[in-house]
Amino acid sequence: MINRIVVGAHYGLKDWIAQRATAVIMAVYSVLIAAVLLVVRPSTFEAWQEFSPMVSSSS
């Protein structure tokens, strides 16, 4: 049998706050990436390569 001690109204509050904070960070990051892509608008393969220099090409 599992004995769980319930400590009151704040049970799990830190986990819930951490989850919401992470969701806000991810939402802000997604909006920023979308805005950058809308402004830059890379339309060719070469433009995408300039946009993300971290990706290496095989040629």
N, CA, C and O atoms as CSV, one atom per row, in Angstrom:
chain,resi,resn,atom,element,x,y,z
A,1,MET,N,N,0.842,-1.177,0.000
A,1,MET,CA,C,0.000,0.000,0.000
A,1,MET,C,C,0.889,1.243,0.000
A,1,MET,O,O,1.923,1.281,0.668
A,2,ILE,N,N,0.475,2.248,-0.753
A,2,ILE,CA,C,1.231,3.493,-0.848
A,2,ILE,C,C,0.634,4.512,0.112
A,2,ILE,O,O,-0.563,4.801,0.084
A,3,ASN,N,N,1.498,5.040,0.955
A,3,ASN,CA,C,1.063,6.082,1.883
A,3,ASN,C,C,1.517,7.434,1.357
A,3,ASN,O,O,2.713,7.724,1.324
A,4,ARG,N,N,0.579,8.246,0.953
A,4,ARG,CA,C,0.895,9.571,0.433
A,4,ARG,C,C,0.434,10.603,1.441
A,4,ARG,O,O,-0.703,10.570,1.910
A,5,ILE,N,N,1.328,11.517,1.768
A,5,ILE,CA,C,0.995,12.565,2.723
A,5,ILE,C,C,0.596,13.809,1.941
A,5,ILE,O,O,1.404,14.369,1.201
A,6,VAL,N,N,-0.625,14.229,2.103
A,6,VAL,CA,C,-1.112,15.434,1.458
A,6,VAL,C,C,-0.825,16.601,2.393
A,6,VAL,O,O,-1.225,16.595,3.557
A,7,VAL,N,N,-0.123,17.604,1.864
A,7,VAL,CA,C,0.330,18.689,2.728
A,7,VAL,C,C,-0.545,19.929,2.657
A,7,VAL,O,O,-0.175,20.966,3.206
A,8,GLY,N,N,-1.659,19.855,2.017
A,8,GLY,CA,C,-2.566,20.998,1.992
A,8,GLY,C,C,-2.792,21.517,0.584
A,8,GLY,O,O,-2.609,20.800,-0.400
A,9,ALA,N,N,-3.191,22.769,0.511
A,9,ALA,CA,C,-3.594,23.369,-0.756
A,9,ALA,C,C,-2.440,23.569,-1.721
A,9,ALA,O,O,-2.676,23.730,-2.919
A,10,HIS,N,N,-1.216,23.565,-1.252
A,10,HIS,CA,C,-0.066,23.821,-2.116
A,10,HIS,C,C,0.550,22.544,-2.671
A,10,HIS,O,O,1.676,22.579,-3.167
A,11,TYR,N,N,-0.133,21.452,-2.603
A,11,TYR,CA,C,0.391,20.191,-3.094
A,11,TYR,C,C,0.494,20.232,-4.616
A,11,TYR,O,O,-0.523,20.305,-5.305
A,12,GLY,N,N,1.704,20.188,-5.138
A,12,GLY,CA,C,1.924,20.204,-6.575
A,12,GLY,C,C,1.970,21.588,-7.190
A,12,GLY,O,O,2.043,21.710,-8.413
A,13,LEU,N,N,1.931,22.622,-6.389
A,13,LEU,CA,C,1.907,23.984,-6.907
A,13,LEU,C,C,3.201,24.338,-7.631
A,13,LEU,O,O,3.162,24.993,-8.672
A,14,LYS,N,N,4.327,23.922,-7.105
A,14,LYS,CA,C,5.616,24.227,-7.747
A,14,LYS,C,C,5.718,23.555,-9.111
A,14,LYS,O,O,6.228,24.154,-10.058
A,15,ASP,N,N,5.242,22.328,-9.222
A,15,ASP,CA,C,5.257,21.641,-10.511
A,15,ASP,C,C,4.352,22.342,-11.514
A,15,ASP,O,O,4.706,22.472,-12.686
A,16,TRP,N,N,3.197,22.790,-11.065
A,16,TRP,CA,C,2.256,23.478,-11.950
A,16,TRP,C,C,2.842,24.799,-12.429
A,16,TRP,O,O,2.720,25.142,-13.605
A,17,ILE,N,N,3.481,25.546,-11.524
A,17,ILE,CA,C,4.102,26.819,-11.888
A,17,ILE,C,C,5.254,26.582,-12.865
A,17,ILE,O,O,5.408,27.333,-13.828
A,18,ALA,N,N,6.057,25.553,-12.630
A,18,ALA,CA,C,7.162,25.243,-13.535
A,18,ALA,C,C,6.643,24.883,-14.922
A,18,ALA,O,O,7.232,25.281,-15.927
A,19,GLN,N,N,5.560,24.143,-14.985
A,19,GLN,CA,C,4.970,23.763,-16.268
A,19,GLN,C,C,4.454,24.996,-17.007
A,19,GLN,O,O,4.672,25.133,-18.211
A,20,ARG,N,N,3.782,25.882,-16.304
A,20,ARG,CA,C,3.253,27.091,-16.941
A,20,ARG,C,C,4.378,28.006,-17.394
A,20,ARG,O,O,4.298,28.587,-18.476
A,21,ALA,N,N,5.429,28.147,-16.587
A,21,ALA,CA,C,6.565,28.993,-16.968
A,21,ALA,C,C,7.245,28.443,-18.223
A,21,ALA,O,O,7.622,29.205,-19.114
A,22,THR,N,N,7.398,27.131,-18.288
A,22,THR,CA,C,7.986,26.510,-19.473
A,22,THR,C,C,7.109,26.736,-20.693
A,22,THR,O,O,7.626,26.987,-21.782
A,23,ALA,N,N,5.811,26.653,-20.536
A,23,ALA,CA,C,4.891,26.892,-21.652
A,23,ALA,C,C,5.006,28.323,-22.152
A,23,ALA,O,O,4.968,28.557,-23.360
A,24,VAL,N,N,5.146,29.281,-21.247
A,24,VAL,CA,C,5.287,30.685,-21.644
A,24,VAL,C,C,6.592,30.889,-22.403
A,24,VAL,O,O,6.616,31.571,-23.428
A,25,ILE,N,N,7.670,30.306,-21.908
A,25,ILE,CA,C,8.969,30.425,-22.581
A,25,ILE,C,C,8.902,29.835,-23.984
A,25,ILE,O,O,9.399,30.439,-24.934
A,26,MET,N,N,8.292,28.662,-24.121
A,26,MET,CA,C,8.171,28.029,-25.441
A,26,MET,C,C,7.300,28.860,-26.378
A,26,MET,O,O,7.600,28.961,-27.568
A,27,ALA,N,N,6.236,29.451,-25.865
A,27,ALA,CA,C,5.353,30.271,-26.695
A,27,ALA,C,C,6.077,31.521,-27.185
A,27,ALA,O,O,5.969,31.884,-28.357
A,28,VAL,N,N,6.805,32.171,-26.303
A,28,VAL,CA,C,7.556,33.371,-26.693
A,28,VAL,C,C,8.607,33.011,-27.735
A,28,VAL,O,O,8.768,33.732,-28.720
A,29,TYR,N,N,9.321,31.914,-27.536
A,29,TYR,CA,C,10.332,31.473,-28.487
A,29,TYR,C,C,9.698,31.179,-29.848
A,29,TYR,O,O,10.247,31.565,-30.880
A,30,SER,N,N,8.566,30.510,-29.859
A,30,SER,CA,C,7.892,30.183,-31.120
A,30,SER,C,C,7.447,31.438,-31.861
A,30,SER,O,O,7.581,31.520,-33.082
A,31,VAL,N,N,6.919,32.415,-31.129
A,31,VAL,CA,C,6.489,33.667,-31.757
A,31,VAL,C,C,7.690,34.417,-32.321
A,31,VAL,O,O,7.610,34.973,-33.416
A,32,LEU,N,N,8.794,34.439,-31.593
A,32,LEU,CA,C,9.995,35.123,-32.083
A,32,LEU,C,C,10.546,34.454,-33.339
A,32,LEU,O,O,10.916,35.140,-34.292
A,33,ILE,N,N,10.604,33.128,-33.351
A,33,ILE,CA,C,11.095,32.420,-34.533
A,33,ILE,C,C,10.174,32.679,-35.720
A,33,ILE,O,O,10.656,32.909,-36.829
A,34,ALA,N,N,8.872,32.647,-35.512
A,34,ALA,CA,C,7.921,32.910,-36.591
A,34,ALA,C,C,8.081,34.337,-37.114
A,34,ALA,O,O,8.029,34.558,-38.324
A,35,ALA,N,N,8.273,35.298,-36.227
A,35,ALA,CA,C,8.456,36.689,-36.645
A,35,ALA,C,C,9.735,36.848,-37.455
A,35,ALA,O,O,9.738,37.535,-38.477
A,36,VAL,N,N,10.812,36.227,-37.017
A,36,VAL,CA,C,12.075,36.305,-37.761
A,36,VAL,C,C,11.910,35.681,-39.140
A,36,VAL,O,O,12.384,36.241,-40.129
A,37,LEU,N,N,11.255,34.545,-39.221
A,37,LEU,CA,C,11.056,33.899,-40.516
A,37,LEU,C,C,10.165,34.731,-41.434
A,37,LEU,O,O,10.374,34.747,-42.647
A,38,LEU,N,N,9.178,35.419,-40.874
A,38,LEU,CA,C,8.323,36.282,-41.691
A,38,LEU,C,C,9.073,37.503,-42.201
A,38,LEU,O,O,8.811,37.974,-43.307
A,39,VAL,N,N,10.001,38.017,-41.408
A,39,VAL,CA,C,10.773,39.189,-41.818
A,39,VAL,C,C,11.855,38.800,-42.826
A,39,VAL,O,O,12.022,39.471,-43.844
A,40,VAL,N,N,12.588,37.724,-42.547
A,40,VAL,CA,C,13.703,37.320,-43.403
A,40,VAL,C,C,13.200,36.667,-44.691
A,40,VAL,O,O,13.731,36.937,-45.768
A,41,ARG,N,N,12.197,35.823,-44.590
A,41,ARG,CA,C,11.585,35.102,-45.714
A,41,ARG,C,C,12.606,34.435,-46.636
A,41,ARG,O,O,12.710,34.809,-47.804
A,42,PRO,N,N,13.352,33.465,-46.141
A,42,PRO,CA,C,14.276,32.771,-47.032
A,42,PRO,C,C,13.500,31.917,-48.037
A,42,PRO,O,O,12.755,31.019,-47.643
A,43,SER,N,N,13.671,32.191,-49.324
A,43,SER,CA,C,12.871,31.505,-50.335
A,43,SER,C,C,13.670,30.488,-51.152
A,43,SER,O,O,13.085,29.633,-51.816
A,44,THR,N,N,14.979,30.573,-51.108
A,44,THR,CA,C,15.793,29.618,-51.853
A,44,THR,C,C,16.629,28.797,-50.880
A,44,THR,O,O,16.733,29.121,-49.697
A,45,PHE,N,N,17.209,27.750,-51.395
A,45,PHE,CA,C,18.050,26.894,-50.563
A,45,PHE,C,C,19.248,27.671,-50.024
A,45,PHE,O,O,19.629,27.508,-48.865
A,46,GLU,N,N,19.834,28.508,-50.861
A,46,GLU,CA,C,20.989,29.306,-50.432
A,46,GLU,C,C,20.606,30.287,-49.327
A,46,GLU,O,O,21.385,30.524,-48.403
A,47,ALA,N,N,19.406,30.856,-49.423
A,47,ALA,CA,C,18.938,31.768,-48.384
A,47,ALA,C,C,18.740,31.033,-47.059
A,47,ALA,O,O,19.045,31.573,-45.996
A,48,TRP,N,N,18.228,29.802,-47.123
A,48,TRP,CA,C,18.073,29.008,-45.899
A,48,TRP,C,C,19.434,28.676,-45.306
A,48,TRP,O,O,19.594,28.662,-44.085
A,49,GLN,N,N,20.414,28.410,-46.161
A,49,GLN,CA,C,21.759,28.123,-45.655
A,49,GLN,C,C,22.346,29.343,-44.956
A,49,GLN,O,O,22.999,29.205,-43.922
A,50,GLU,N,N,22.123,30.536,-45.504
A,50,GLU,CA,C,22.608,31.753,-44.851
A,50,GLU,C,C,21.858,32.012,-43.563
A,50,GLU,O,O,22.437,32.524,-42.604
A,51,PHE,N,N,20.581,31.669,-43.522
A,51,PHE,CA,C,19.768,31.884,-42.339
A,51,PHE,C,C,20.195,31.004,-41.179
A,51,PHE,O,O,20.193,31.446,-40.030
A,52,SER,N,N,20.564,29.755,-41.471
A,52,SER,CA,C,20.997,28.834,-40.413
A,52,SER,C,C,22.396,28.313,-40.716
A,52,SER,O,O,22.537,27.239,-41.301
A,53,PRO,N,N,23.427,29.052,-40.330
A,53,PRO,CA,C,24.805,28.640,-40.633
A,53,PRO,C,C,25.267,27.425,-39.828
A,53,PRO,O,O,26.319,26.857,-40.124
A,54,MET,N,N,24.501,27.020,-38.820
A,54,MET,CA,C,24.901,25.874,-37.997
A,54,MET,C,C,24.764,24.557,-38.762
A,54,MET,O,O,25.398,23.565,-38.404
A,55,VAL,N,N,23.942,24.542,-39.811
A,55,VAL,CA,C,23.717,23.332,-40.599
A,55,VAL,C,C,24.767,23.276,-41.679
A,55,VAL,O,O,24.912,24.209,-42.469
A,56,SER,N,N,25.504,22.173,-41.713
A,56,SER,CA,C,26.561,22.053,-42.715
A,56,SER,C,C,26.002,21.356,-43.950
A,56,SER,O,O,25.145,20.478,-43.858
A,57,SER,N,N,26.508,21.770,-45.098
A,57,SER,CA,C,26.093,21.127,-46.355
A,57,SER,C,C,27.066,20.012,-46.691
A,57,SER,O,O,28.229,20.051,-46.289
A,58,SER,N,N,26.588,19.017,-47.429
A,58,SER,CA,C,27.431,17.865,-47.748
A,58,SER,C,C,28.318,18.118,-48.943
A,58,SER,O,O,29.242,17.340,-49.184
A,59,SER,N,N,28.075,19.188,-49.714
A,59,SER,CA,C,28.907,19.443,-50.897
A,59,SER,C,C,30.029,20.407,-50.607
A,59,SER,O,O,30.817,20.723,-51.498
